[in-house]
Amino acid sequence: MDPHLTCAAERRFPGGMRVEARFRIPEPGFSVTVLFGPSGSGKTTALRLLAGLERPDAGHIACGGTVWADAGRGRHLPPQARNLGFLSQAYDLFPHLSLAANLAYGLGGLPAGARRDRVAELVALLGLDGLEDRQPAQLSGGQRQRAALGRALAPRPALLLLDEPLSALDRPTQLRLRRDLRDLLRRLDVPTVLVTHDRAEALQLGDRLVVMDGGRVCQEGPIQPVFDRPTDPAVARILGVETVVLGGVVEVSGGLATVAVGEARLQAPDPGSLGLRAYVCIRGEDVLVERGEPGPSTARNRLAARIVSLQPEGPLVRLTLDAGFPLESVVTRQACADLDLAEGEAVTALLKASAIHLIPHD
Ligand SMILES: Nc1ncnc2c1ncn2[C@@H]1O[C@H](COP(=O)(O)OP(=O)(O)OP(=O)(O)O)[C@@H](O)[C@H]1O
């Protein structure tokens, strides 16, 4: 069966920048595909290609069995012919219309009764009961966001596009609405493509991840495997893996690989196809710290280290360690205080083998 969405398109901008949007959504039901990458990586351009606001210079886009764009054949459906909902950062509600009139706006093709029913259904789904007659300025940020979502979804589009949907809200509201947004999208049962550069937001909202960098799609797939097993060091860094260092492969046996990084020897699961060298990827949250010299433990990797710096980050503290190579650890403020950790202290860094991800280096 063909995927619900196939996007294999490229936009070439004057000045030489190329952005490729290359990913697919297998099924037509609820799923959230996150376009993730640093500023300038091409996320917005990819979304605009899907929306029909950019014309691809090469490639094609098809959704729900309809070809939306095919550069080779000169086919380009305009945005209004694509059966999609688009929610921009600004929410785009009509300020002079009531909530109900905003929701009904795209339903002009329906008879009045069916239009009223759809608006009532959306109001209930979105939890906006009793607010139907209010204008956008009389709604809270969260309510406005839900109203805008409802307006984009009213005509039952085949695809919903969300451009940084929470970025206009204050931080506490963002955190609260992340969970609500995923529940809502599930109830509305529409495949969604969402742009964000917030890693926690991507993890909380997404089912699939498309990692973009420099106008290229570097990796695509179900979200957890992509987060756990990036296929190149640039993707690992984009995904927030704190320590990415090159090591020499010393031995591979029994499913475990031993890699030398400086003086340290690290054991990690063998990813297969290892050559002489490999990138060692370690997340800060997976590095435990004990005071003093290494003693017995079940952790495969016990490294003598020294604390180079401590950086408080809210309830957490980011430690930069010298373990013969720079190694970052993220611990709670409480643990830091309990162990009385300070710059210059000798510590032991503990790492389970399973917490280390190796990327073969050719
Ligand atoms: N109209 C344009 N003309 C020329 N270059 C453009 C144009 N639009 C985008 N670009 C370039 O294409 C690249 C991708 O831009 P895009 O806005 O898609 O990135 P982004 O990942 O959405 O960034 P951000 O997170 O900052 O919004 C950038 O280098 C940008 O300068």
The ligand as a Tripos MOL2 file, in Angstrom:
@<TRIPOS>MOLECULE
LIG
   31    33     1     0     0
SMALL
NO_CHARGES

@<TRIPOS>ATOM
      1 N1         13.0190   33.0270    0.1510 N.pl3     1 LIG1
      2 C1         14.2650   32.6340    0.4110 C.ar      1 LIG1
      3 N2         15.3050   33.0440   -0.3430 N.ar      1 LIG1
      4 C2         16.5630   32.6200   -0.1140 C.ar      1 LIG1
      5 N3         16.8880   31.7760    0.8870 N.ar      1 LIG1
      6 C3         15.9030   31.3410    1.6970 C.ar      1 LIG1
      7 C4         14.5510   31.7420    1.5050 C.ar      1 LIG1
      8 N4         13.7810   31.1250    2.4600 N.ar      1 LIG1
      9 C5         14.6330   30.3950    3.2120 C.ar      1 LIG1
     10 N5         15.8950   30.5110    2.7500 N.ar      1 LIG1
     11 C6         17.0980   29.8540    3.3050 C.3       1 LIG1
     12 O1         16.8370   28.4610    3.3900 O.3       1 LIG1
     13 C7         17.3880   27.9360    4.6010 C.3       1 LIG1
     14 C8         16.2970   27.2420    5.4110 C.3       1 LIG1
     15 O2         15.4080   28.2270    5.9460 O.3       1 LIG1
     16 P1         14.1370   27.8130    6.8230 P.3       1 LIG1
     17 O3         13.4130   29.0540    7.1930 O.co2     1 LIG1
     18 O4         13.3770   26.7590    6.1030 O.co2     1 LIG1
     19 O5         14.8520   27.1800    8.1060 O.3       1 LIG1
     20 P2         14.2220   26.7810    9.5400 P.3       1 LIG1
     21 O6         14.8260   25.4740    9.9030 O.co2     1 LIG1
     22 O7         12.7390   26.8560    9.4950 O.co2     1 LIG1
     23 O8         14.7880   27.9320   10.4620 O.3       1 LIG1
     24 P3         14.1510   28.6160   11.8140 P.3       1 LIG1
     25 O9         14.1450   27.5450   12.8670 O.co2     1 LIG1
     26 O10        15.1400   29.7000   12.0990 O.co2     1 LIG1
     27 O11        12.7970   29.1210   11.4520 O.co2     1 LIG1
     28 C9         18.0340   29.1040    5.3180 C.3       1 LIG1
     29 O12        19.4140   29.0860    5.0060 O.3       1 LIG1
     30 C10        17.3640   30.3170    4.7180 C.3       1 LIG1
     31 O13        18.2210   31.4270    4.7470 O.3       1 LIG1
@<TRIPOS>BOND
     1     1     2 1
     2     2     3 ar
     3     2     7 ar
     4     3     4 ar
     5     4     5 ar
     6     5     6 ar
     7     6     7 ar
     8     6    10 ar
     9     7     8 ar
    10     8     9 ar
    11     9    10 ar
    12    10    11 1
    13    11    12 1
    14    11    30 1
    15    12    13 1
    16    13    14 1
    17    13    28 1
    18    14    15 1
    19    15    16 1
    20    16    17 2
    21    16    18 1
    22    16    19 1
    23    19    20 1
    24    20    21 2
    25    20    22 1
    26    20    23 1
    27    23    24 1
    28    24    25 2
    29    24    26 1
    30    24    27 1
    31    28    29 1
    32    28    30 1
    33    30    31 1
@<TRIPOS>SUBSTRUCTURE
     1 LIG1         1 GROUP 0 **** ****
